[in-house]
Amino acid sequence: MTEKYDIIVVGAGHAGCEAAAAAANLGSRTLLITLDMNKIAQMSCNPSMGGVAKGQIVKEIDALGGYSGIITDRSMIQFRMLNMSKGPAMWSPRAQCDRAVFSAEWRKTLESLPNLDFWQDSVNAICVENNKVTGVITELGVTIKAKSVILTTGTFLNGLMHIGHTQLQGGRMSEAAVYGLTENLAQFGFTYDRMKTGTPVRIDGRTVYFSKLQKQDGDELIMPFSFLHNYNQTFLKQRSCYIAYTDEEVHQSLRTGLEDSPLYDGTIKSIGPRYCPSIETKLVTFPDKDRHQLFLEPEGESTIEYYLNGFSSSLPWKVQFDSLRKIEGFENVKIFRPGYAIEYDFFHPTQLNSTLETKLVENLYFAGQINGTTGYEEAAAQGLMAAINAHLKNNDKPEFLLTRDQAYIGVLIDDLVTKGVDEPYRMFTSRAEFRILLRQDNADVRLTELGCNIGLASKERLKILENKLQHRDELISLFNKQSCPPDKINPILQKLQSAELKQSVKLSSIILRPQVKVNDLIDIFPKLSKLISSYGDKAQEIIDAAEILLKYSGYIEREKLIADKLKRLENIIIRDKINYNELKSLSTEARQKLIKINPKTIGQASRISGVSPSDISVLLVFLGR
């Protein structure tokens, strides 16, 4: 192919799709190379988006101008906001999606972008001159030139699937693996290892006794992932999920296959995800548990195919099948395919800069499971950030980084490049020091202006945000001005089991009470009712934004203050300024880690495992601080 591109994206999974879209929308001439045009943005495992901390990431991608939130909304068949019993810092949106619609919507979106071309092929090698990537070589023997290359290879690098003693080569069921690329990258000095993940059995819903299962409907209030959409705006028919349980009889049946499990006979030596274990791992890790919860989730709006969340397995197919039929509700169940485990190559992410550009080869970027992460959301975020930085670097513009107090995406990338991984990395709210700042409701407030400044988020998004902030602030102002007499508010307080008033107070004082919500007060204050009704379809979103600030402003300000103090360390650049071998006061472990990772700032150095506060003090003294 004689045509030269600005950016080549290898792989059309979640990372590749966001990368290709971002690069093209920013103005780069982009080529997306994929093994199969019909498997774009395939939901390889669970057909869902979001979840704890993952939902925040999807909303951050959307706020920056990515597409994951829009396409999640368009393919959503059930919505739930998780952790609603906790504070808003923990609220996490999750959507069950139609697998086929999700993929089709992504393809339609990508095909609409004028700067994006496609090539169906496998990449076996990268072209490098003077430690700088110049293109790729495909399995068809085609050399394609580019200024930058983004590798988003998912589970395809030397992928090997396991079902009992049966081994199948491939990156997903019925899809070929990619060979040669790992070995090619190793020639340039990259270190790699193996990881393992898995997926559950797929079930024929016509053979399930749903009356024996516990029905789980979605939330009545559907909150969109995209800030371009309104609350309760749906595109597909909503469906129910169901809860089932294993019992001791099921466990005994599963145990008969443990000696044939590749996880326990020594066949699989790589590390699997701790937070999404196989059913056989649950039996071994929690031998005293007499049952495990399973979620039966539909694969689409109208399909009979169901996904059994919690029953990931690499046991022989017959053991899986026989054990399933011992679960209440599944006595006569039929399956479309058994669960399987898959091993694949990944590259240690400490070999990356914070832009996701590799340290060894200039203009080469890694994103997604190639970096040791697990999950569609983490992958999509990396693809977006890699493409932004590839485009900016190609055009001699400053790099685009998100800090740990700006976004979960910032936490994710900083964890990867600073700490590395020893198991598949999954995002949790507990990984973020500033989760009160990083809420799902304010992703647009944090990031949309930044996305607009680099040319990715649209002016339409910025206008929507400006309107939201204006309405939010005028609602807060009303609460701070509106007097609240006892005779008007006490009947409501009594109903909500909150202490009654003896004298008038401002409405903002009442909303501080945990039992009281803004929606409880609308009908009794005409000014409030009139103002909120003027917000139309955005009313509930504005109410939520104002209520969170009213209730938690003290906590939010305190966390901002802490974040600002720590930011000073992020501004002290140390890369290429210190010869760590000369600093004898450093511990041996700290010296080795600092040399290996070569952190950019004191802040990043302080988060490296094995670098102690006293080591940081040594560095600050050396720098004269």
C-alpha positions as CSV (number, residue, x, y, z in Angstrom):
1,M,0.0,0.0,0.0
2,T,1.6,3.2,-1.2
3,E,-0.5,5.5,0.9
4,K,1.1,6.9,4.1
5,Y,-1.0,7.6,7.2
6,D,-0.6,9.8,10.2
7,I,-1.8,7.1,12.5
8,I,-2.3,3.3,12.1
9,V,-4.5,1.6,14.8
10,V,-4.0,-2.1,15.0
11,G,-7.1,-3.9,16.4
12,A,-10.7,-2.9,16.4
13,G,-11.7,-3.8,19.9
14,H,-12.8,-1.1,22.4
15,A,-9.4,0.4,22.6
16,G,-8.9,0.4,18.9
17,C,-12.3,1.9,18.1
18,E,-11.9,4.8,20.5
19,A,-8.3,5.3,19.2
20,A,-9.4,5.3,15.5
21,A,-12.3,7.6,16.2
22,A,-10.3,10.1,18.2
23,A,-7.4,10.2,15.8
24,A,-9.8,10.7,12.8
25,N,-11.9,13.4,14.6
26,L,-8.8,15.3,15.6
27,G,-7.8,15.5,11.9
28,S,-5.2,12.7,11.5
29,R,-5.4,10.5,8.4
30,T,-6.1,7.2,10.2
31,L,-6.1,3.6,9.2
32,L,-7.8,0.9,11.3
33,I,-6.5,-2.6,10.7
34,T,-8.7,-5.4,12.0
35,L,-8.9,-9.2,11.5
36,D,-12.7,-9.1,10.9
37,M,-14.8,-6.1,9.9
38,N,-17.9,-7.9,11.3
39,K,-16.4,-8.1,14.8
40,I,-15.7,-4.4,15.4
41,A,-16.1,-3.5,19.1
42,Q,-17.0,-7.1,19.9
43,M,-18.2,-7.7,23.5
44,S,-16.1,-10.8,24.0
45,C,-17.2,-11.5,27.5
46,N,-20.2,-9.9,29.3
47,P,-22.3,-7.7,27.1
48,S,-22.3,-4.8,29.6
49,M,-20.6,-1.5,30.1
50,G,-19.9,0.3,33.3
51,G,-20.0,-0.9,36.9
52,V,-18.0,0.1,39.9
53,A,-15.5,2.8,38.8
54,K,-15.8,1.5,35.2
55,G,-19.0,3.5,34.8
56,Q,-17.1,6.7,35.7
57,I,-14.5,5.9,33.1
58,V,-17.2,5.6,30.3
59,K,-18.6,8.9,31.3
60,E,-15.1,10.5,31.3
61,I,-14.5,9.1,27.8
62,D,-17.8,10.7,26.8
63,A,-17.0,14.0,28.4
64,L,-13.7,14.2,26.4
65,G,-15.6,13.5,23.1
66,G,-15.3,9.8,22.8
67,Y,-18.1,7.4,21.7
68,S,-18.4,4.6,24.3
69,G,-21.1,6.4,26.3
70,I,-23.2,7.3,23.2
71,I,-23.0,3.7,21.9
72,T,-23.7,2.2,25.3
73,D,-26.9,4.3,25.6
74,R,-28.0,3.3,22.0
75,S,-27.6,-0.4,22.8
76,M,-28.8,-0.4,26.4
77,I,-31.4,-3.0,27.4
78,Q,-31.1,-2.5,31.2
79,F,-29.7,0.3,33.4
80,R,-28.7,0.2,37.1
81,M,-26.9,2.7,39.3
82,L,-24.8,0.7,41.6
83,N,-23.9,1.6,45.2
84,M,-26.9,4.0,45.7
85,S,-26.9,3.2,49.4
86,K,-23.5,4.9,49.7
87,G,-22.4,8.4,49.0
88,P,-22.3,9.9,45.5
89,A,-18.6,9.3,45.2
90,M,-19.4,5.6,45.0
91,W,-22.4,5.7,42.6
92,S,-21.5,3.8,39.5
93,P,-23.7,3.4,36.4
94,R,-23.9,0.0,34.7
95,A,-25.7,-1.0,31.5
96,Q,-26.6,-4.3,30.0
97,C,-26.3,-4.0,26.3
98,D,-27.4,-5.7,23.1
99,R,-24.2,-7.2,21.9
100,A,-25.1,-7.1,18.2
101,V,-26.4,-3.5,18.3
102,F,-23.3,-2.3,20.2
103,S,-21.0,-3.7,17.6
104,A,-23.2,-2.4,14.7
105,E,-23.5,1.1,16.2
106,W,-19.7,1.3,16.5
107,R,-19.2,0.2,12.9
108,K,-21.7,2.7,11.7
109,T,-20.1,5.4,13.7
110,L,-16.6,4.6,12.5
111,E,-17.7,4.4,8.8
112,S,-19.1,7.9,9.1
113,L,-15.8,9.5,9.9
114,P,-14.2,11.1,6.8
115,N,-10.5,10.7,7.9
116,L,-10.7,7.0,8.7
117,D,-9.8,4.1,6.3
118,F,-10.1,0.3,7.0
119,W,-7.9,-2.7,6.2
120,Q,-8.9,-6.2,7.0
121,D,-5.7,-8.1,7.8
122,S,-3.4,-9.2,10.7
123,V,-0.2,-7.3,11.6
124,N,2.8,-9.5,12.2
125,A,5.6,-6.8,12.6
126,I,6.2,-3.1,13.0
127,C,8.7,-1.2,10.9
128,V,11.4,0.7,12.9
129,E,14.1,3.1,11.7
130,N,16.5,4.8,14.2
131,N,14.3,3.6,17.1
132,K,11.3,5.3,15.5
133,V,8.2,3.4,14.2
134,T,7.6,4.0,10.5
135,G,4.7,1.6,9.8
136,V,3.6,-2.1,9.9
137,I,3.9,-5.3,7.9
138,T,0.7,-7.4,7.6
139,E,0.2,-11.2,7.2
140,L,-0.7,-10.5,3.5
141,G,2.8,-9.1,3.1
142,V,1.7,-5.5,2.8
143,T,3.9,-2.8,4.2
144,I,1.9,0.3,5.3
145,K,3.7,3.5,6.4
146,A,2.6,5.8,9.2
147,K,4.0,8.5,11.5
148,S,2.6,6.7,14.5
149,V,1.3,3.2,15.3
150,I,-1.1,2.3,18.1
151,L,-1.3,-1.4,19.1
152,T,-4.6,-2.5,20.6
153,T,-4.2,-6.3,20.2
154,G,-6.5,-7.5,23.1
155,T,-6.2,-11.2,23.8
156,F,-5.0,-12.1,20.3
157,L,-1.2,-12.2,20.8
158,N,-0.4,-15.9,20.7
159,G,-3.9,-16.5,22.1
160,L,-4.6,-20.0,23.4
161,M,-8.1,-21.2,24.6
162,H,-8.7,-24.0,27.1
163,I,-11.7,-26.2,27.7
164,G,-10.6,-29.0,30.0
165,H,-7.7,-30.8,28.1
166,T,-8.9,-29.3,24.8
167,Q,-6.7,-26.5,23.5
168,L,-7.7,-24.2,20.7
169,Q,-5.5,-21.5,19.1
170,G,-7.3,-18.2,18.8
171,G,-7.9,-14.7,20.2
172,R,-11.6,-15.5,20.8
173,M,-13.8,-18.4,20.1
174,S,-13.8,-19.0,16.3
175,E,-11.3,-16.3,15.7
176,A,-7.6,-16.7,14.8
177,A,-4.8,-15.6,17.0
178,V,-2.0,-13.3,16.0
179,Y,1.5,-14.8,15.7
180,G,4.9,-13.1,15.2
181,L,4.1,-9.7,16.6
182,T,5.2,-10.5,20.1
183,E,8.5,-11.9,19.0
184,N,9.0,-9.0,16.7
185,L,8.5,-6.5,19.5
186,A,10.8,-8.5,21.7
187,Q,13.6,-7.9,19.2
188,F,13.4,-4.2,20.1
189,G,13.9,-5.0,23.8
190,F,10.3,-5.1,25.0
191,T,9.6,-7.6,27.9
192,Y,6.4,-9.5,27.9
193,D,4.5,-12.2,29.9
194,R,1.3,-14.2,29.8
195,M,-2.1,-13.4,31.3
196,K,-5.3,-15.4,31.5
197,T,-8.9,-14.5,31.4
198,G,-12.1,-16.4,30.9
199,T,-15.7,-16.3,29.9
200,P,-18.8,-18.3,30.9
201,V,-21.2,-20.6,29.2
202,R,-23.8,-19.2,26.9
203,I,-27.3,-20.5,27.6
204,D,-30.5,-21.1,25.5
205,G,-33.1,-19.0,27.3
206,R,-36.0,-21.2,26.0
207,T,-34.8,-24.0,28.3
208,V,-34.6,-22.0,31.5
209,Y,-37.4,-22.1,34.2
210,F,-37.4,-18.4,34.9
211,S,-40.2,-18.8,37.5
212,K,-37.6,-20.5,39.7
213,L,-35.2,-17.6,39.5
214,Q,-35.2,-14.2,41.2
215,K,-36.1,-11.5,38.7
216,Q,-33.9,-8.4,38.7
217,D,-35.3,-5.4,36.9
218,G,-33.4,-2.3,36.0
219,D,-33.8,1.1,37.7
220,E,-37.0,3.2,36.9
221,L,-34.8,6.2,36.4
222,I,-32.4,5.6,33.6
223,M,-29.4,7.9,33.7
224,P,-27.5,8.1,30.4
225,F,-23.8,7.5,30.0
226,S,-23.6,10.3,27.4
227,F,-24.0,13.9,28.5
228,L,-25.6,14.5,25.0
229,H,-28.6,12.3,26.1
230,N,-31.4,13.0,28.6
231,Y,-32.6,11.0,31.6
232,N,-35.0,8.2,30.7
233,Q,-34.1,8.5,27.0
234,T,-34.0,4.9,25.7
235,F,-33.3,3.5,22.3
236,L,-34.2,-0.2,22.8
237,K,-36.7,-2.3,24.8
238,Q,-35.6,-2.8,28.4
239,R,-35.2,-6.4,29.7
240,S,-34.8,-8.1,33.0
241,C,-31.9,-10.1,34.4
242,Y,-32.3,-13.0,36.8
243,I,-30.4,-14.3,39.9
244,A,-29.6,-18.0,40.5
245,Y,-27.5,-19.8,43.0
246,T,-25.2,-22.8,43.1
247,D,-25.5,-25.2,46.0
248,E,-23.4,-28.1,47.5
249,E,-24.7,-30.6,44.9
250,V,-23.5,-28.2,42.1
251,H,-20.2,-27.8,43.8
252,Q,-19.7,-31.5,44.2
253,S,-20.4,-32.0,40.5
254,L,-17.9,-29.2,39.6
255,R,-15.2,-30.7,41.8
256,T,-15.2,-33.9,39.8
257,G,-13.6,-32.0,37.0
258,L,-10.9,-30.2,38.9
259,E,-8.3,-32.8,38.1
260,D,-9.0,-32.1,34.4
261,S,-9.0,-28.3,34.8
262,P,-6.1,-26.6,33.1
263,L,-6.0,-24.1,36.0
264,Y,-5.1,-26.9,38.4
265,D,-3.2,-29.5,36.4
266,G,-0.4,-27.1,35.6
267,T,-1.4,-26.4,32.0
268,I,-2.2,-22.7,32.7
269,K,0.7,-21.0,34.4
270,S,-0.3,-17.4,33.7
271,I,-2.2,-15.2,36.2
272,G,-6.0,-14.7,36.0
273,P,-8.1,-11.8,37.2
274,R,-8.5,-11.9,41.0
275,Y,-11.8,-10.0,40.9
276,C,-13.5,-12.1,38.3
277,P,-12.5,-15.6,39.2
278,S,-13.7,-18.8,37.5
279,I,-16.3,-20.9,39.3
280,E,-13.6,-23.6,40.0
281,T,-11.4,-21.0,41.5
282,K,-14.2,-19.9,43.8
283,L,-14.6,-23.5,45.0
284,V,-10.9,-23.8,45.8
285,T,-10.5,-20.3,47.3
286,F,-13.8,-20.3,49.3
287,P,-14.2,-24.0,50.3
288,D,-16.5,-23.1,53.2
289,K,-19.1,-21.2,51.0
290,D,-22.1,-23.4,50.5
291,R,-23.4,-21.3,47.5
292,H,-22.4,-18.7,44.9
293,Q,-24.6,-16.1,43.3
294,L,-25.0,-16.1,39.5
295,F,-26.6,-13.5,37.2
296,L,-28.4,-14.7,34.1
297,E,-28.2,-11.7,31.7
298,P,-29.8,-11.3,28.2
299,E,-27.4,-10.9,25.3
300,G,-29.8,-8.6,23.4
301,E,-33.1,-7.0,23.0
302,S,-34.8,-10.0,21.4
303,T,-32.3,-12.9,21.4
304,I,-32.9,-16.1,23.3
305,E,-29.1,-16.2,24.2
306,Y,-28.2,-15.5,27.8
307,Y,-24.8,-14.9,29.6
308,L,-24.3,-16.6,33.0
309,N,-22.3,-14.0,34.9
310,G,-20.3,-15.7,37.7
311,F,-19.9,-19.1,36.0
312,S,-16.7,-18.4,34.1
313,S,-14.9,-21.8,33.6
314,S,-12.2,-23.8,31.9
315,L,-13.5,-27.1,33.1
316,P,-14.3,-29.8,30.5
317,W,-17.5,-29.0,28.7
318,K,-19.4,-32.0,30.0
319,V,-18.6,-31.1,33.6
320,Q,-19.9,-27.6,33.0
321,F,-23.0,-28.9,31.4
322,D,-23.8,-31.5,34.0
323,S,-23.2,-29.0,36.8
324,L,-25.4,-26.4,35.3
325,R,-28.3,-28.8,35.2
326,K,-28.1,-29.2,39.0
327,I,-28.8,-25.5,39.5
328,E,-32.4,-24.7,40.3
329,G,-34.1,-23.3,37.2
330,F,-31.6,-24.9,34.9
331,E,-32.7,-28.6,35.2
332,N,-33.3,-29.0,31.5
333,V,-31.0,-26.2,30.2
334,K,-29.3,-26.3,26.8
335,I,-26.2,-24.4,26.0
336,F,-24.8,-22.7,22.9
337,R,-21.2,-23.1,23.9
338,P,-19.2,-23.9,27.1
339,G,-17.1,-21.4,29.0
340,Y,-13.4,-21.3,28.3
341,A,-10.1,-19.7,29.6
342,I,-7.8,-17.9,27.3
343,E,-4.1,-17.1,27.7
344,Y,-2.4,-14.3,25.8
345,D,0.7,-12.2,25.7
346,F,0.9,-8.7,27.3
347,F,3.7,-6.2,27.6
348,H,4.7,-4.7,31.0
349,P,3.3,-1.2,31.0
350,T,6.2,0.3,32.9
351,Q,7.8,0.3,29.5
352,L,5.4,3.2,28.6
353,N,5.4,6.9,29.1
354,S,2.3,8.5,30.6
355,T,1.2,9.3,27.0
356,L,1.1,5.5,26.4
357,E,4.0,6.0,24.0
358,T,6.7,3.3,24.4
359,K,10.0,4.3,25.9
360,L,11.9,2.0,23.5
361,V,10.4,2.9,20.2
362,E,9.3,6.5,19.4
363,N,5.8,7.1,18.1
364,L,4.7,3.5,19.0
365,Y,1.8,3.4,21.5
366,F,0.2,0.5,23.4
367,A,-3.4,0.5,24.6
368,G,-5.8,-2.0,26.2
369,Q,-5.1,-5.6,27.2
370,I,-1.7,-5.5,25.7
371,N,-0.8,-3.4,28.8
372,G,-2.2,-6.0,31.2
373,T,-5.6,-4.5,31.9
374,T,-8.9,-6.2,31.8
375,G,-12.3,-4.7,30.9
376,Y,-13.8,-2.8,27.9
377,E,-13.8,0.5,29.8
378,E,-10.2,0.5,30.8
379,A,-9.2,-0.5,27.2
380,A,-11.4,2.2,25.6
381,A,-9.9,4.9,27.9
382,Q,-6.3,3.9,26.9
383,G,-7.2,3.9,23.2
384,L,-8.6,7.4,23.5
385,M,-5.6,8.8,25.3
386,A,-3.1,7.1,23.1
387,A,-4.7,8.5,19.9
388,I,-4.9,12.0,21.4
389,N,-1.2,12.0,22.3
390,A,-0.2,10.4,19.0
391,H,-2.0,13.1,17.1
392,L,-0.6,15.9,19.3
393,K,2.9,14.7,19.0
394,N,2.7,14.3,15.2
395,N,1.6,18.0,15.1
396,D,4.3,19.2,17.5
397,K,1.7,20.1,20.2
398,P,2.1,19.5,24.0
399,E,1.1,16.1,25.4
400,F,-2.3,15.6,26.9
401,L,-2.2,14.0,30.4
402,L,-4.9,13.6,33.1
403,T,-3.9,13.7,36.7
404,R,-5.1,11.5,39.5
405,D,-7.4,14.3,40.8
406,Q,-8.8,15.0,37.3
407,A,-10.1,11.6,36.2
408,Y,-10.2,7.8,36.8
409,I,-8.5,7.7,33.4
410,G,-5.6,9.5,35.0
411,V,-5.5,7.1,37.9
412,L,-5.6,4.1,35.5
413,I,-2.7,5.3,33.3
414,D,-0.6,6.5,36.2
415,D,-1.0,3.1,38.0
416,L,0.0,1.2,34.9
417,V,3.1,3.2,33.9
418,T,4.3,3.7,37.5
419,K,3.4,0.5,39.4
420,G,3.1,-2.0,36.6
421,V,0.9,-5.1,36.9
422,D,1.3,-8.6,38.3
423,E,-2.3,-9.6,37.5
424,P,-5.0,-8.3,35.1
425,Y,-5.6,-4.7,36.2
426,R,-9.2,-3.7,36.9
427,M,-10.3,-0.2,38.0
428,F,-12.0,0.2,41.4
429,T,-13.1,3.4,43.3
430,S,-10.7,2.4,46.0
431,R,-7.7,3.0,43.7
432,A,-8.5,6.7,43.5
433,E,-7.3,9.0,46.3
434,F,-9.8,11.7,45.3
435,R,-12.9,9.9,44.5
436,I,-15.2,12.6,46.0
437,L,-13.8,14.8,43.1
438,L,-14.1,12.0,40.5
439,R,-17.8,11.4,40.6
440,Q,-19.8,10.0,37.7
441,D,-22.1,13.0,37.7
442,N,-19.4,15.6,37.1
443,A,-17.2,14.0,34.5
444,D,-18.4,16.7,32.1
445,V,-17.5,19.5,34.5
446,R,-14.0,18.0,34.9
447,L,-13.2,17.1,31.3
448,T,-15.4,18.6,28.6
449,E,-13.6,21.9,28.4
450,L,-10.2,20.1,28.2
451,G,-11.6,17.9,25.4
452,C,-12.9,21.0,23.6
453,N,-9.5,22.7,23.9
454,I,-7.7,19.9,22.1
455,G,-10.4,19.8,19.4
456,L,-12.1,16.5,20.3
457,A,-15.2,17.5,22.3
458,S,-17.7,19.4,20.2
459,K,-18.9,23.0,20.8
460,E,-22.3,21.4,21.3
461,R,-21.0,19.6,24.3
462,L,-19.5,22.7,25.7
463,K,-22.8,24.6,25.3
464,I,-24.7,21.8,27.1
465,L,-22.2,22.0,29.9
466,E,-22.4,25.8,30.2
467,N,-26.2,25.6,30.4
468,K,-26.0,22.9,33.1
469,L,-23.6,24.9,35.2
470,Q,-25.7,28.0,34.9
471,H,-28.9,26.2,35.9
472,R,-27.1,24.3,38.7
473,D,-25.7,27.5,40.2
474,E,-29.0,29.4,40.1
475,L,-30.7,26.4,41.8
476,I,-28.1,26.4,44.5
477,S,-28.5,30.2,44.9
478,L,-32.2,29.8,45.4
479,F,-31.6,27.2,48.1
480,N,-29.2,29.7,49.9
481,K,-31.8,32.5,49.7
482,Q,-35.1,30.7,50.2
483,S,-36.4,30.9,53.8
484,C,-38.0,27.8,55.1
485,P,-40.7,28.4,57.8
486,P,-41.6,25.5,60.2
487,D,-45.3,25.3,59.3
488,K,-44.4,24.7,55.7
489,I,-41.6,22.2,56.1
490,N,-42.5,20.3,59.3
491,P,-45.1,18.0,57.7
492,I,-42.5,16.9,55.2
493,L,-39.8,16.4,57.9
494,Q,-42.2,14.4,60.0
495,K,-43.0,12.1,57.0
496,L,-39.2,11.7,56.3
497,Q,-38.5,11.0,60.0
498,S,-36.3,14.0,60.4
499,A,-36.3,16.5,63.3
500,E,-38.9,19.2,63.0
501,L,-38.0,22.9,62.9
502,K,-38.8,25.4,65.7
503,Q,-37.8,28.5,63.7
504,S,-37.2,29.4,60.1
505,V,-33.9,28.4,58.4
506,K,-32.6,28.7,54.8
507,L,-33.6,25.8,52.5
508,S,-29.9,25.0,52.1
509,S,-29.8,24.0,55.8
510,I,-32.6,21.5,55.3
511,I,-31.1,19.8,52.2
512,L,-28.0,19.0,54.3
513,R,-30.0,16.4,56.2
514,P,-29.4,12.9,54.8
515,Q,-33.1,12.1,54.8
516,V,-34.1,15.1,52.7
517,K,-33.9,15.2,48.9
518,V,-34.6,18.2,46.6
519,N,-37.5,16.3,45.0
520,D,-39.2,16.1,48.4
521,L,-39.4,19.9,48.5
522,I,-40.5,20.9,45.0
523,D,-44.2,20.8,45.5
524,I,-44.2,23.0,48.7
525,F,-42.1,25.9,47.3
526,P,-43.6,27.5,44.2
527,K,-40.4,29.4,43.3
528,L,-38.4,26.1,43.4
529,S,-41.1,24.3,41.4
530,K,-41.2,27.0,38.7
531,L,-37.4,27.1,38.3
532,I,-37.0,23.3,38.0
533,S,-39.9,23.0,35.5
534,S,-38.0,25.5,33.3
535,Y,-35.2,23.0,32.9
536,G,-37.2,20.6,30.8
537,D,-35.6,17.2,30.0
538,K,-32.5,18.2,31.9
539,A,-34.3,18.9,35.2
540,Q,-33.3,15.8,37.1
541,E,-29.7,16.0,36.0
542,I,-29.5,19.6,37.2
543,I,-31.2,18.7,40.5
544,D,-28.7,15.9,41.1
545,A,-25.7,18.1,40.3
546,A,-27.0,20.9,42.7
547,E,-27.9,18.5,45.5
548,I,-24.5,16.8,45.6
549,L,-22.8,20.2,45.9
550,L,-25.2,21.4,48.5
551,K,-24.8,18.3,50.6
552,Y,-21.1,17.6,50.2
553,S,-19.4,20.9,49.5
554,G,-17.4,20.7,52.7
555,Y,-15.9,17.3,51.8
556,I,-15.3,18.4,48.2
557,E,-13.4,21.5,49.2
558,R,-11.3,19.7,51.7
559,E,-10.3,17.1,49.1
560,K,-9.5,19.8,46.5
561,L,-7.2,21.4,49.1
562,I,-5.3,18.0,49.6
563,A,-5.1,17.5,45.9
564,D,-3.7,21.0,45.3
565,K,-1.0,20.4,48.0
566,L,0.1,17.1,46.4
567,K,0.1,18.7,43.0
568,R,3.3,20.5,43.9
569,L,5.2,17.2,43.7
570,E,3.7,16.6,40.2
571,N,5.3,19.9,39.0
572,I,8.9,18.9,40.1
573,I,10.4,17.3,37.0
574,I,13.2,14.8,37.6
575,R,13.4,12.7,34.4
576,D,17.0,12.9,33.0
577,K,18.0,15.2,35.8
578,I,19.3,12.7,38.3
579,N,21.8,9.9,38.1
580,Y,20.3,7.5,40.6
581,N,23.5,5.4,40.8
582,E,25.3,8.3,42.3
583,L,22.8,8.8,45.2
584,K,24.1,6.3,47.8
585,S,21.5,7.4,50.3
586,L,18.7,5.8,48.3
587,S,17.7,2.2,49.2
588,T,18.9,-0.4,46.8
589,E,15.3,-1.3,45.8
590,A,14.4,2.4,45.2
591,R,17.5,2.9,43.1
592,Q,16.6,-0.2,40.9
593,K,13.0,0.9,40.5
594,L,13.8,4.5,39.7
595,I,16.3,3.5,37.1
596,K,13.8,1.0,35.6
597,I,10.8,3.2,35.5
598,N,12.6,6.6,35.1
599,P,9.7,8.6,36.5
600,K,8.9,12.0,35.1
601,T,8.1,13.8,38.3
602,I,8.7,13.5,42.1
603,G,4.9,12.8,42.4
604,Q,5.2,9.8,40.1
605,A,8.4,8.6,41.9
606,S,6.5,8.7,45.2
607,R,3.9,6.2,43.9
608,I,6.4,3.6,42.8
609,S,6.3,0.4,44.9
610,G,9.5,0.1,46.8
611,V,10.3,3.9,46.9
612,S,9.8,5.1,50.5
613,P,9.1,8.6,51.8
614,S,12.8,8.8,53.0
615,D,13.9,8.0,49.4
616,I,11.7,10.9,48.2
617,S,13.3,13.1,50.8
618,V,16.8,12.2,49.4
619,L,15.6,13.2,45.9
620,L,14.2,16.5,47.2
621,V,17.4,17.3,49.1
622,F,19.5,16.5,45.9
623,L,17.3,19.0,44.0
624,G,17.8,21.7,46.6
625,R,14.2,21.6,47.9
